[in-house]
């Protein structure tokens, strides 16, 4: 996190290590998945002691999740507890 006066900027890394998938699982759910990294960027500006504006981007590089055909992932086709099925998103608050 970098700050200068009322401005703060942060770059955050979320790392998911490589995964060994279950042997004997359906063909699209076995083997090994490589490690995944997601980057998020956010910035805030403080206006006095009581007001802050925050804006940012999640999944900055728009990294797509692996397609596993994972039944618990619903229409996402992946493990939504681990991977980001939505892609890049912007926010302000």
C-alpha positions in Angstrom: 0.0 0.0 0.0 1.3 3.4 -0.9 0.0 6.6 0.7 0.7 10.3 0.1 -1.4 12.7 2.1 -5.1 11.9 1.4 -4.3 9.5 -1.4 -3.8 5.7 -0.9 -3.2 3.1 -3.6 -3.0 -0.6 -3.2 -2.1 -3.5 -5.5 -3.2 -6.9 -4.1 -2.2 -10.3 -5.3 -4.4 -13.4 -4.6 -2.4 -16.6 -5.3 -4.0 -20.1 -5.7 -1.3 -22.8 -5.7 -1.3 -25.6 -8.3 -3.9 -28.3 -7.5 -3.9 -32.0 -8.0 -7.3 -33.1 -9.0 -8.8 -36.4 -7.9 -7.8 -39.6 -9.7 -10.7 -41.5 -11.1 -12.7 -38.3 -11.5 -14.3 -37.5 -14.9 -11.7 -36.7 -17.6 -12.2 -33.0 -17.4 -11.7 -33.0 -13.6 -8.5 -35.0 -13.2 -4.8 -34.2 -13.6 -3.2 -31.0 -12.3 -4.1 -27.4 -12.6 -1.4 -24.7 -12.7 -1.2 -22.0 -10.1 -3.4 -19.0 -10.6 -2.8 -15.3 -9.7 -5.4 -12.5 -9.5 -4.4 -8.9 -9.2 -6.7 -6.2 -7.7 -6.0 -2.5 -7.7 -7.8 0.1 -5.6 -7.3 3.7 -4.7 -8.9 6.0 -2.1 -9.0 9.7 -1.4 -9.8 11.1 2.0 -11.8 14.4 2.1 -11.3 15.5 5.7 -11.8 13.1 8.7 -15.2 11.7 7.8 -15.4 11.2 4.0 -13.5 8.8 1.8 -14.0 7.9 -1.9 -12.8 4.4 -2.9 -12.5 3.1 -6.4 -10.9 0.1 -7.9 -10.7 -2.9 -10.2 -10.9 -6.6 -9.2 -9.2 -9.2 -11.4 -7.2 -6.4 -13.2 -5.8 -8.7 -15.9 -9.2 -10.3 -16.6 -7.8 -13.8 -15.9 -10.4 -16.5 -16.8 -10.9 -19.5 -14.6 -10.1 -23.0 -15.7 -13.2 -24.8 -17.2 -13.6 -28.0 -15.2 -17.2 -28.9 -15.8 -17.5 -28.8 -12.0 -21.1 -29.7 -11.1 -21.1 -27.6 -8.0 -20.0 -24.6 -10.0 -23.4 -24.4 -11.8 -23.3 -22.6 -15.1 -19.8 -21.3 -14.3 -18.2 -24.7 -15.1 -15.5 -24.1 -12.5 -14.9 -24.2 -8.8 -16.4 -20.8 -7.8 -15.0 -21.0 -4.3 -11.5 -20.8 -5.6 -11.6 -19.1 -9.0 -13.2 -15.8 -10.2 -15.9 -16.7 -12.7 -16.9 -13.0 -13.3 -13.7 -11.6 -14.8 -12.7 -7.9 -14.4 -15.0 -5.8 -12.4 -15.0 -2.1 -11.5 -16.3 -0.5 -8.3 -16.6 2.9 -6.6 -17.9 3.8 -3.2 
